[in-house]
Amino acid sequence: GVFAQDAFSVPWHGTLWYAFPPVNLVAAVLNKVRQERASLILLAPRWPDKPWYSTLLHMLTEPPVLLPVTQDLLQQGGVFHHNPGFFKLTAWKISGVPLEGKEFRRKLSILQQQHGQRDPGLYTLPNGTLSWAGVVGEVWIPLQSL
């Protein structure tokens, strides 16, 4: 059966949630996670030019994971999206508890100081390139891939 028709109407705290909202609801999802101090795995585009992107980076508790672009990545009712790579879909593990994001960045900062901020051995994509989700303060947030 249906648990709820509106995900924003139920409490999100107390467990790790998963969400794949329409892009126009990403900011509202981030606000809900913050308000409820929730933990969430969010599937959302890697679009650094969006107003919510900086907030997303601050809420991270693990390096984000770029999903592989396959023809069947985005489908609904047997209809496939014509350009699945457009969204740069990424899995973001986030928390509405600010200290959890700060702790993640502190650990990354230590790692980056020990090994060099852009050490190729730290985060290399399968094609051999380094990739970053962005920067918070002076901490580079690595982007991983499956």
Backbone as JSON, one array per atom type, in Angstrom:
{
  "sequence": "GVFAQDAFSVPWHGTLWYAFPPVNLVAAVLNKVRQERASLILLAPRWPDKPWYSTLLHMLTEPPVLLPVTQDLLQQGGVFHHNPGFFKLTAWKISGVPLEGKEFRRKLSILQQQHGQRDPGLYTLPNGTLSWAGVVGEVWIPLQSL",
  "N": [[0.8, -1.18, 0.0], [0.2, 2.35, -0.15], [2.35, 4.48, 1.58], [2.48, 7.23, 2.08], [1.24, 10.1, 0.38], [2.52, 12.46, 0.08], [5.72, 13.09, 0.54], [6.85, 15.09, 2.04], [5.17, 15.41, 4.13], [5.56, 13.57, 6.12], [7.54, 12.53, 8.97], [11.13, 12.65, 8.78], [13.26, 12.02, 10.37], [15.42, 9.83, 12.3], [16.09, 7.58, 10.76], [17.94, 6.32, 7.91], [17.17, 7.77, 4.93], [16.03, 7.64, 1.49], [15.98, 9.44, -1.52], [14.79, 10.53, -4.68], [14.12, 13.08, -6.03], [12.18, 15.26, -8.25], [14.09, 17.66, -10.09], [13.36, 20.31, -9.53], [12.58, 20.17, -6.91], [14.75, 19.73, -5.28], [15.98, 21.7, -3.6], [13.95, 22.03, -1.66], [13.95, 19.47, -0.55], [16.5, 19.44, 0.62], [16.11, 21.43, 2.55], [14.16, 20.2, 4.16], [15.63, 18.0, 5.14], [17.52, 19.37, 6.67], [15.84, 20.72, 8.56], [14.71, 18.56, 9.93], [16.89, 17.29, 10.82], [17.81, 15.04, 9.55], [19.05, 12.01, 7.91], [20.08, 11.19, 4.65], [20.13, 9.58, 1.48], [20.55, 11.06, -1.41], [19.54, 11.25, -4.72], [20.59, 13.21, -7.2], [21.23, 15.77, -9.67], [24.59, 16.62, -10.66], [25.1, 19.63, -10.61], [26.74, 22.33, -10.46], [26.09, 25.05, -10.8], [23.63, 25.58, -9.72], [21.51, 27.16, -7.25], [21.19, 25.65, -4.89], [23.37, 23.99, -4.71], [25.77, 24.54, -3.23], [24.83, 24.33, -0.61], [24.2, 21.62, -0.59], [26.8, 20.48, -0.83], [27.87, 21.25, 1.65], [26.38, 19.66, 3.35], [27.21, 17.08, 2.98], [28.26, 13.8, 3.99], [29.83, 11.8, 3.14], [32.0, 11.03, 0.35], [30.49, 11.98, -2.72], [28.88, 9.88, -5.21], [29.22, 9.36, -8.55], [26.88, 8.31, -10.87], [26.98, 5.68, -13.29], [26.67, 6.38, -16.77], [24.22, 5.02, -18.53], [22.15, 3.71, -21.13], [19.72, 2.89, -20.1], [19.51, 4.23, -17.72], [17.72, 6.25, -16.94], [14.43, 5.77, -16.98], [10.95, 5.42, -17.56], [8.03, 3.71, -17.38], [8.82, 2.13, -19.54], [9.77, 3.99, -21.32], [12.63, 5.63, -22.37], [14.97, 8.09, -21.29], [16.22, 10.49, -23.55], [18.78, 11.56, -23.31], [20.6, 10.54, -21.04], [23.0, 11.25, -19.79], [22.96, 13.97, -19.42], [22.06, 14.84, -16.91], [24.05, 14.19, -15.11], [23.82, 12.4, -12.96], [24.07, 11.82, -9.52], [24.84, 10.2, -6.45], [24.29, 11.35, -3.29], [25.26, 11.32, -0.01], [23.86, 12.7, 2.7], [23.49, 14.85, 5.59], [21.37, 16.42, 7.97], [22.44, 17.34, 10.25], [24.64, 19.65, 11.22], [27.24, 19.25, 12.37], [27.99, 16.72, 11.47], [28.56, 17.02, 8.74], [30.68, 18.82, 8.98], [32.55, 17.21, 10.31], [33.05, 15.26, 8.37], [34.31, 16.87, 6.41], [36.52, 17.7, 7.9], [37.94, 15.29, 8.2], [38.51, 14.77, 5.5], [40.14, 16.99, 4.99], [42.37, 16.45, 6.6], [43.29, 14.11, 5.35], [43.87, 15.14, 2.82], [45.88, 16.93, 3.46], [47.87, 15.2, 4.33], [48.42, 13.63, 2.08], [48.63, 15.29, -0.05], [46.75, 17.65, -1.7], [45.66, 17.18, -4.28], [46.37, 14.56, -4.94], [46.84, 12.03, -7.26], [46.41, 9.37, -6.57], [44.43, 9.32, -4.68], [41.67, 9.83, -5.5], [40.64, 8.63, -8.3], [39.0, 8.38, -11.33], [37.54, 5.67, -13.27], [38.39, 6.09, -15.93], [40.8, 7.21, -15.58], [40.95, 9.88, -14.9], [40.95, 12.62, -12.58], [38.38, 13.67, -10.39], [36.2, 16.11, -9.06], [33.68, 17.12, -6.8], [33.35, 19.59, -5.81], [34.33, 22.47, -3.82], [34.61, 23.18, -0.4], [35.19, 25.72, 1.7], [38.54, 25.33, 2.09], [38.65, 22.75, 1.44], [38.71, 20.13, -0.77], [36.15, 18.35, -2.32], [35.96, 15.11, -3.14], [34.86, 13.28, -6.04], [33.42, 10.23, -6.55], [33.13, 7.2, -8.53], [31.0, 4.55, -9.73]],
  "CA": [[0.0, 0.0, 0.0], [0.86, 3.65, -0.16], [2.68, 4.96, 2.91], [2.07, 8.63, 2.1], [1.24, 10.69, -0.95], [3.4, 13.62, 0.11], [6.87, 12.75, 1.38], [7.16, 16.2, 2.94], [4.2, 15.41, 5.25], [5.94, 12.57, 7.13], [8.85, 12.82, 9.58], [12.27, 12.01, 8.14], [14.34, 11.75, 11.3], [15.45, 8.51, 12.91], [16.58, 6.51, 9.89], [18.53, 6.78, 6.67], [16.16, 7.82, 3.88], [16.46, 7.69, 0.1], [15.08, 10.28, -2.32], [15.14, 10.87, -6.05], [13.06, 14.05, -6.35], [12.34, 16.1, -9.44], [15.13, 18.66, -9.86], [12.81, 21.53, -8.95], [12.32, 19.96, -5.48], [15.98, 19.44, -4.54], [16.15, 22.67, -2.51], [12.97, 21.7, -0.62], [14.45, 18.26, 0.11], [17.62, 19.85, 1.49], [15.52, 22.15, 3.7], [13.5, 19.2, 5.01], [16.69, 17.26, 5.81], [18.06, 20.26, 7.71], [14.83, 20.95, 9.6], [14.46, 17.33, 10.69], [18.19, 16.71, 11.2], [17.69, 13.69, 8.98], [20.11, 11.47, 7.05], [19.43, 10.88, 3.38], [20.86, 9.37, 0.24], [19.83, 11.86, -2.39], [19.94, 11.18, -6.12], [20.36, 14.54, -7.77], [22.26, 16.12, -10.65], [25.79, 17.37, -10.25], [24.95, 20.91, -11.33], [27.32, 23.34, -9.56], [25.56, 26.4, -10.98], [22.32, 25.73, -9.07], [21.6, 27.82, -5.94], [21.21, 24.69, -3.79], [24.55, 23.12, -4.79], [26.68, 24.8, -2.11], [24.19, 23.73, 0.57], [24.38, 20.18, -0.75], [28.19, 20.15, -0.5], [28.05, 21.41, 3.1], [25.64, 18.62, 4.07], [27.78, 15.78, 2.68], [28.93, 13.03, 5.04], [30.7, 10.87, 2.41], [32.18, 11.5, -1.02], [29.38, 11.62, -3.61], [29.17, 8.84, -6.2], [28.66, 9.62, -9.87], [26.3, 7.1, -11.43], [27.4, 5.45, -14.68], [25.68, 6.75, -17.78], [23.79, 3.92, -19.38], [20.94, 4.08, -21.86], [18.53, 2.62, -19.28], [19.64, 4.91, -16.43], [16.47, 6.97, -16.66], [13.31, 5.27, -17.77], [9.66, 5.39, -16.88], [7.02, 3.04, -18.2], [9.41, 1.63, -20.78], [10.27, 5.1, -22.12], [13.97, 5.98, -21.93], [15.38, 9.48, -21.5], [17.05, 10.55, -24.76], [20.14, 11.98, -22.99], [20.75, 10.3, -19.6], [24.21, 11.89, -19.26], [22.7, 15.39, -19.19], [21.83, 15.14, -15.5], [25.22, 13.88, -14.28], [23.2, 11.91, -11.73], [25.03, 11.53, -8.47], [24.29, 9.82, -5.15], [24.85, 12.22, -2.26], [24.86, 10.96, 1.35], [23.85, 13.98, 3.39], [22.92, 14.9, 6.93], [20.88, 17.71, 8.43], [23.19, 17.67, 11.46], [25.82, 20.36, 10.71], [28.5, 18.69, 12.84], [28.36, 15.56, 10.67], [29.21, 17.55, 7.54], [31.97, 19.4, 9.39], [33.44, 16.11, 10.62], [33.45, 14.69, 7.08], [35.28, 17.78, 5.79], [37.73, 17.67, 8.72], [38.67, 14.07, 7.83], [39.04, 14.99, 4.15], [41.21, 17.96, 5.1], [43.55, 15.74, 7.12], [43.74, 13.22, 4.28], [44.44, 15.95, 1.76], [47.15, 17.49, 3.96], [48.84, 14.11, 4.42], [48.74, 13.05, 0.78], [48.62, 16.28, -1.12], [45.35, 17.93, -2.01], [45.19, 16.59, -5.54], [47.12, 13.33, -5.18], [46.08, 11.17, -8.17], [46.08, 8.09, -5.96], [43.3, 9.43, -3.77], [40.37, 9.66, -6.16], [40.81, 8.57, -9.75], [37.88, 7.72, -11.99], [37.99, 4.53, -14.09], [39.07, 6.52, -17.16], [42.1, 7.77, -15.22], [40.89, 11.31, -14.58], [40.51, 13.03, -11.25], [37.12, 14.4, -10.46], [35.84, 16.77, -7.81], [32.31, 17.62, -6.74], [33.44, 21.01, -5.51], [35.2, 22.87, -2.72], [33.98, 23.85, 0.74], [36.34, 26.32, 2.36], [39.71, 24.91, 1.33], [38.59, 21.3, 1.33], [38.21, 19.62, -2.04], [35.25, 17.22, -2.15], [36.18, 14.21, -4.27], [33.71, 12.62, -6.66], [33.73, 8.85, -6.86], [32.24, 6.61, -9.53], [30.76, 3.13, -9.54]],
  "C": [[0.85, 1.25, 0.0], [1.09, 4.1, 1.28], [2.22, 6.4, 3.08], [2.1, 9.16, 0.68], [2.18, 11.88, -1.04], [4.54, 13.33, 1.07], [7.22, 13.85, 2.37], [6.23, 16.21, 4.16], [4.54, 14.4, 6.34], [7.3, 12.93, 7.72], [9.97, 12.03, 8.91], [13.37, 11.65, 9.12], [14.3, 10.28, 11.75], [15.95, 7.36, 12.05], [17.24, 7.12, 8.67], [17.5, 6.67, 5.56], [16.83, 7.86, 2.51], [15.46, 8.56, -0.66], [15.67, 10.53, -3.7], [14.05, 11.84, -6.53], [13.25, 14.69, -7.72], [13.33, 17.22, -9.11], [14.58, 19.92, -9.19], [12.46, 21.38, -7.47], [13.58, 19.7, -4.66], [16.18, 20.41, -3.38], [15.19, 22.39, -1.36], [13.39, 20.45, 0.15], [15.58, 18.62, 1.07], [17.1, 20.58, 2.73], [14.87, 21.17, 4.67], [14.54, 18.4, 5.8], [17.28, 18.1, 6.94], [17.09, 20.42, 8.87], [14.66, 19.74, 10.5], [15.74, 16.67, 11.18], [18.25, 15.25, 10.76], [18.97, 13.3, 8.25], [19.44, 10.95, 5.79], [20.46, 10.54, 2.32], [20.01, 10.02, -0.84], [20.41, 11.6, -3.78], [19.57, 12.52, -6.74], [21.47, 14.84, -8.77], [23.47, 16.77, -9.99], [25.81, 18.63, -11.12], [25.44, 22.03, -10.43], [26.74, 24.74, -9.7], [24.19, 26.61, -10.32], [22.47, 26.35, -7.68], [21.72, 26.85, -4.77], [22.5, 23.88, -3.72], [25.52, 23.31, -3.62], [26.12, 24.2, -0.81], [24.39, 22.22, 0.56], [25.79, 19.76, -0.35], [28.44, 20.24, 1.0], [27.4, 20.29, 3.91], [26.22, 17.22, 3.86], [28.43, 15.12, 3.89], [29.85, 11.96, 4.45], [30.93, 11.46, 1.02], [30.99, 11.08, -1.89], [29.84, 10.63, -4.68], [28.44, 9.16, -7.5], [28.14, 8.31, -10.45], [26.76, 6.92, -12.87], [26.28, 5.82, -15.65], [25.42, 5.54, -18.66], [22.47, 4.32, -20.03], [19.68, 3.86, -21.03], [18.59, 3.27, -17.91], [18.35, 5.59, -16.02], [15.38, 6.46, -17.59], [12.05, 5.29, -16.91], [8.65, 4.78, -17.83], [7.56, 2.55, -19.53], [9.92, 2.72, -21.71], [11.61, 5.54, -21.53], [14.25, 7.46, -22.2], [16.36, 9.51, -22.67], [18.5, 10.93, -24.48], [20.4, 11.78, -21.5], [21.99, 10.94, -18.99], [24.02, 13.35, -18.91], [22.64, 15.73, -17.7], [23.05, 14.94, -14.62], [24.73, 13.39, -12.92], [24.24, 11.39, -10.75], [24.28, 11.14, -7.2], [25.04, 10.6, -4.08], [24.36, 11.72, -0.89], [25.0, 12.22, 2.2], [23.22, 13.85, 4.78], [22.47, 16.32, 7.23], [21.53, 18.14, 9.74], [24.5, 18.33, 11.03], [27.16, 19.76, 11.15], [28.94, 17.48, 12.03], [29.04, 15.98, 9.37], [30.58, 18.12, 7.86], [32.98, 18.3, 9.67], [33.94, 15.44, 9.33], [34.52, 15.56, 6.42], [36.59, 17.82, 6.58], [38.58, 16.45, 8.35], [39.27, 14.2, 6.43], [40.23, 15.94, 4.19], [42.5, 17.3, 5.59], [44.14, 14.85, 6.05], [44.45, 14.01, 3.19], [45.76, 16.58, 2.19], [48.24, 16.42, 3.99], [49.32, 13.66, 3.04], [48.84, 14.06, -0.35], [47.21, 16.43, -1.63], [44.84, 17.24, -3.26], [46.0, 15.35, -5.92], [46.31, 12.41, -6.08], [45.68, 9.83, -7.57], [44.85, 8.14, -5.08], [41.97, 9.12, -4.45], [40.57, 9.77, -7.66], [39.63, 7.81, -10.34], [38.42, 6.6, -12.89], [38.73, 4.94, -15.37], [40.4, 7.2, -16.87], [42.1, 9.23, -14.85], [40.49, 11.51, -13.12], [39.2, 13.78, -11.39], [36.75, 14.92, -9.08], [34.41, 17.25, -7.9], [32.31, 19.12, -6.49], [34.37, 21.24, -4.33], [34.35, 23.54, -1.65], [35.12, 24.39, 1.59], [37.56, 26.01, 1.51], [39.75, 23.4, 1.16], [37.96, 20.9, 0.0], [37.35, 18.4, -1.77], [35.4, 16.31, -3.36], [34.86, 13.61, -4.77], [34.15, 11.21, -7.02], [32.79, 8.36, -7.97], [32.09, 5.14, -9.22], [31.56, 2.32, -10.53]]
}
